[in-house]
Amino acid sequence: MQIRRITPWIVLAAAVALAAVQSRRLAAIRQSGMPEAYPGYTADPPPALTFVMAGLGGFRGIVSEVLWFRAERLQEESRYLELVQLADWLTMLDPHAAEAWVYNAWNLAYNVSVMMIRHEDRLRWVQNGIRLLRDDGIRMNPKEPRLYRELAWMYMNKVGGTLDEAHATYQKTLADRMAPCVDANGKLADSPECRAVLAEHRMDADKMLEIEKRFGPVDWRLPEAHSLYWAWLGLQFPDGGLEELMCRRLIYQSLLLIIITNPSAAHSVADRLKLVPATTDFFTETFEKFPSRTMRSVYLQYLAKIAALARENEREDIVRECHTRFAKALPAGVKPPTIEEMIQEAKRQ
């Protein structure tokens, strides 16, 4: 009788011990194939986080599930400040779960920030969301393309967009911080001092120069350039599926915004048009790799808009190239428009 009472406890203890061993084994597997995201970074968790994970052992998954249920309730009740600490615990319980990092960063940058009245206070919360993904999430998961993609979107939509009334503060702050690293046209002015500044933003000058070589002169003071940078890094880990497509979309969207709606007076139209050939090649490559009706529609709109911009700036070589690709991308049997018809349609959109 006594043996029967003890046996379940022995089984439970063995199960917990086995779960703890399995957790450590999976963590080792995860970390073994992860390169550094950039110099000085490591995927090793900090001592405090290691202590928490070891202490919970096999119960980490159960605790995490409970916290996710609580987080969903707080989200429904718009109790965003309470979500901040809760989401921090979620990332501690499983630092390799991309969803937890995205959830927390989004809450800081989008939900908590708009609760602030002063623009400088909003800026601080947006920066906290960016740092969480950039400095911690990617450090712990340097091969996770979703984190790069979410960070790129944050720069494009939150910093570069106009929906938040504090957007001008976000954009000016970013431009001021990048000013020591660029020339008068916004291109990278590589130097030891510049690299020190970039390190604060967790950016690699070599990667930035690689992007400039691939696409052309980029104005690094613009949030769209930072969106381009992080999406480009995410594309270094292609999965052939959704995440690769999303990174590609952010790349050509960032480039399109720089080319067509670039607010920087210093970055001339001539410089922006230098981005067109490589951007068009990249867009064409994306369309061919991920063909769909939606992708064709977006691709055709891009070609028409670029042709219209080129016509305004007397670049008939670009106009003709866009028209040739436009006709080639149309479904079989569809009669291509003339150059004038294509440009007029772009102006009506």
C-alpha positions in Angstrom: 0.0 0.0 0.0 2.8 2.4 0.9 4.6 1.5 -2.3 1.5 2.4 -4.4 1.4 5.8 -2.7 5.0 6.5 -3.5 5.1 5.3 -7.0 3.2 8.2 -8.7 5.5 10.7 -7.1 8.5 8.7 -8.4 7.0 8.7 -11.9 6.3 12.4 -11.7 9.8 13.3 -10.5 11.3 11.1 -13.3 9.1 12.9 -15.9 10.2 16.3 -14.7 13.8 15.3 -14.7 13.5 13.9 -18.2 11.7 17.1 -19.4 14.5 19.2 -18.0 17.2 17.1 -19.7 15.2 17.3 -23.0 14.9 21.1 -22.6 18.6 21.5 -22.2 19.3 19.2 -25.1 16.9 21.2 -27.4 18.5 24.4 -26.3 21.9 23.1 -27.2 20.7 22.0 -30.6 19.2 25.4 -31.3 22.4 27.2 -30.3 24.8 25.0 -32.1 23.9 26.1 -35.6 23.4 29.8 -34.9 26.0 32.3 -36.2 26.4 35.7 -34.7 23.9 38.2 -36.0 26.7 40.8 -36.0 30.0 41.2 -34.3 29.9 40.9 -30.5 26.6 39.1 -30.4 26.0 35.7 -28.9 22.9 33.5 -28.7 23.8 32.4 -25.1 21.1 33.5 -22.6 22.2 35.8 -19.8 22.9 34.2 -16.3 19.6 35.4 -14.8 17.6 33.9 -17.7 19.5 30.6 -17.4 18.7 30.5 -13.7 14.9 31.0 -14.4 14.8 28.3 -17.1 16.8 25.8 -15.0 14.6 26.4 -12.0 11.3 25.8 -13.8 12.7 22.8 -15.6 9.9 20.8 -17.3 7.2 23.1 -16.1 8.3 26.0 -18.4 5.8 25.0 -21.0 2.9 24.9 -18.6 3.8 28.3 -17.1 4.2 29.7 -20.6 0.8 28.6 -21.6 -0.8 30.1 -18.6 1.0 33.4 -19.2 -0.2 33.4 -22.9 -3.8 33.0 -21.8 -3.3 35.9 -19.3 -1.7 38.0 -22.0 -4.6 37.5 -24.4 -7.0 38.6 -21.7 -4.9 41.8 -20.9 -4.8 42.5 -24.7 -8.6 42.2 -24.9 -9.0 44.6 -22.0 -6.4 47.1 -23.5 -4.3 46.8 -20.3 -1.1 47.4 -22.3 1.2 48.5 -19.5 0.6 45.3 -17.5 1.4 43.4 -20.7 4.9 44.8 -20.7 6.1 42.8 -17.7 4.1 39.8 -18.7 5.5 39.7 -22.2 9.0 40.0 -20.7 8.4 36.9 -18.6 7.2 35.1 -21.8 10.5 35.9 -23.6 12.4 34.7 -20.5 10.6 31.4 -20.4 11.3 30.6 -24.1 13.9 33.1 -25.6 13.8 31.2 -28.9 10.1 31.7 -29.5 9.8 34.4 -32.1 6.2 35.1 -31.3 7.0 36.3 -27.8 9.6 38.8 -29.0 7.3 40.1 -31.7 4.3 40.4 -29.3 6.3 42.3 -26.7 8.0 44.7 -29.2 4.7 45.4 -31.0 3.0 46.2 -27.7 5.7 48.7 -26.7 6.0 50.5 -30.1 2.3 50.5 -31.1 0.1 50.2 -28.0 2.0 51.7 -25.1 3.6 54.5 -27.2 0.2 56.0 -28.2 -0.9 56.2 -24.6 1.8 58.9 -24.1 0.9 62.6 -24.7 4.3 64.1 -25.4 6.1 63.1 -28.6 9.4 62.6 -26.9 7.7 60.0 -24.6 6.2 58.2 -27.5 9.6 58.2 -29.2 11.1 56.5 -26.1 8.5 53.6 -26.2 8.9 53.2 -30.0 12.7 53.0 -29.5 12.2 50.4 -26.7 10.2 48.2 -29.0 12.9 48.5 -31.7 15.7 47.7 -29.3 13.8 44.7 -27.9 13.7 43.1 -31.3 17.1 44.3 -32.5 19.2 44.0 -29.3 17.6 40.9 -27.7 15.3 39.0 -30.0 17.7 38.8 -32.9 20.6 38.2 -30.5 18.9 35.2 -29.2 17.6 34.1 -32.6 20.0 35.3 -35.3 18.6 32.8 -37.9 15.0 33.7 -37.4 13.9 35.7 -40.5 10.6 36.8 -38.9 12.3 38.9 -36.4 14.2 40.8 -39.1 11.0 41.2 -41.1 9.1 42.5 -38.1 11.9 45.0 -37.3 11.9 46.1 -40.9 8.2 46.7 -40.9 8.5 48.7 -37.7 10.9 51.1 -39.3 8.8 51.4 -42.5 5.3 51.6 -40.8 5.8 53.1 -37.4 8.9 55.3 -37.9 8.4 56.1 -41.6 4.6 56.1 -41.8 2.4 59.1 -41.0 -0.4 57.5 -39.0 1.2 58.4 -35.7 1.1 62.1 -35.0 4.6 61.9 -33.6 6.1 60.5 -36.9 8.1 63.7 -37.7 9.8 63.3 -34.3 10.7 59.7 -35.0 12.1 60.5 -38.5 14.1 63.5 -37.4 15.6 61.6 -34.5 16.7 58.8 -36.8 18.1 61.2 -39.4 20.1 63.1 -36.7 21.6 59.9 -35.3 22.7 58.8 -38.7 24.1 62.2 -39.8 27.7 61.5 -38.6 27.8 58.4 -40.8 26.6 59.8 -44.2 27.7 62.3 -46.8 25.6 65.2 -48.1 23.5 62.8 -50.2 22.9 60.3 -47.4 25.3 57.6 -48.7 27.5 55.8 -46.2 30.7 57.6 -45.3 32.7 54.7 -44.0 35.2 55.5 -41.2 36.1 54.1 -37.8 34.0 56.8 -36.1 31.1 55.9 -38.3 31.3 52.2 -37.5 31.3 53.1 -33.8 28.0 55.0 -34.3 26.5 52.2 -36.3 27.4 49.7 -33.6 25.0 51.5 -31.3 22.3 50.7 -33.9 23.6 47.1 -34.3 24.3 47.8 -37.9 27.2 46.6 -40.0 28.9 49.0 -42.4 29.9 46.1 -44.6 26.3 45.0 -45.0 25.3 48.6 -45.8 28.0 48.9 -48.4 26.8 45.5 -49.8 23.3 47.0 -50.2 24.6 50.1 -51.9 26.6 47.9 -54.3 23.6 45.8 -55.0 21.0 48.5 -55.5 22.7 51.9 -55.7 22.9 55.0 -53.6 20.7 54.8 -50.5 19.9 57.7 -48.1 20.6 56.1 -44.7 18.9 58.9 -42.9 15.5 57.6 -44.1 13.5 55.0 -42.1 12.8 53.2 -45.4 16.6 52.6 -45.7 16.6 50.9 -42.3 13.6 48.8 -43.3 15.6 47.8 -46.4 18.6 46.9 -44.3 16.8 44.6 -41.8 14.7 42.9 -44.5 17.9 42.3 -46.5 19.5 40.7 -43.4 16.3 38.5 -43.0 16.7 37.4 -46.6 20.0 35.9 -45.8 18.1 33.0 -44.2 15.7 32.0 -47.0 13.0 29.4 -46.3 11.5 29.4 -49.8 8.1 30.2 -48.3 6.2 32.9 -46.6 9.0 34.5 -44.6 11.3 34.8 -47.6 8.4 36.3 -49.6 7.7 38.8 -46.8 11.3 39.9 -46.6 11.4 40.4 -50.4 8.2 42.4 -50.3 9.7 44.7 -47.6 12.8 45.1 -49.7 11.1 46.2 -52.9 8.5 48.3 -50.9 11.3 50.1 -49.1 13.1 50.8 -52.4 9.9 52.0 -54.1 9.2 54.4 -51.3 12.8 55.7 -51.5 12.5 56.1 -55.3 9.1 57.7 -55.5 8.1 59.3 -52.2 11.6 60.1 -50.8 11.1 63.2 -48.6 14.9 64.0 -48.6 15.7 67.0 -50.7 19.4 66.2 -50.5 18.8 62.8 -52.1 18.3 63.9 -55.7 15.9 62.4 -58.2 19.0 61.5 -60.3 20.3 59.5 -57.4 16.9 57.9 -56.8 16.7 56.8 -60.4 20.0 55.1 -60.1 18.2 52.6 -57.8 15.7 51.7 -60.5 17.6 49.1 -62.6 18.6 46.8 -59.7 15.2 47.3 -57.9 13.4 46.3 -61.1 15.6 43.3 -61.5 14.9 42.3 -57.9 11.2 42.8 -58.3 11.2 40.7 -61.5 13.1 38.0 -59.7 10.6 38.0 -56.9 7.7 37.8 -59.3 9.2 34.9 -61.1 10.0 33.0 -57.9 6.6 33.7 -56.3 4.1 34.0 -59.2 0.5 34.9 -58.3 -2.2 37.1 -59.5 -1.6 39.6 -56.6 2.1 39.7 -57.3 1.6 40.3 -61.0 -0.8 43.2 -60.2 1.7 44.8 -57.8 4.6 44.2 -60.2 2.7 45.9 -63.1 1.8 48.8 -60.9 5.4 49.2 -60.0 6.6 49.2 -63.6 3.9 51.8 -64.6 4.8 54.1 -61.7 8.5 54.0 -62.4 7.9 54.6 -66.1 5.8 57.7 -65.2 8.6 59.0 -62.9 11.2 58.4 -65.5 9.2 60.2 -68.2 8.9 63.2 -65.9 12.7 63.2 -65.6 13.5 62.5 -69.3 14.8 59.0 -68.8 13.3 57.3 -71.9 15.7 54.4 -71.5 14.0 53.5 -68.2 10.5 54.1 -69.7 11.2 51.6 -72.6 12.6 49.0 -70.3 9.6 49.2 -68.0 7.3 48.9 -70.9 9.1 45.8 -72.2 8.9 44.1 -68.8 5.2 45.2 -68.4 4.2 43.5 -71.7 6.2 40.4 -70.8 4.5 40.1 -67.4 0.9 40.3 -68.8 -1.1 37.0 -68.8 -1.1 35.1 -72.1 -3.4 36.6 -74.7 -3.7 40.0 -73.1 -2.8 42.8 -75.5 -0.1 45.1 -73.9 -0.9 48.8 -73.7 1.2 51.4 -75.4 3.8 53.3 -73.4 1.5 56.3 -73.2 -1.5 54.2 -72.0 0.7 52.6 -69.4 1.9 56.0 -68.0 -1.5 57.5 -68.1 -2.9 54.6 -66.1 -0.1 55.0 -63.5 -1.0 58.7 -63.1 -4.7 57.9 -62.5 -3.9 55.4 -59.7 
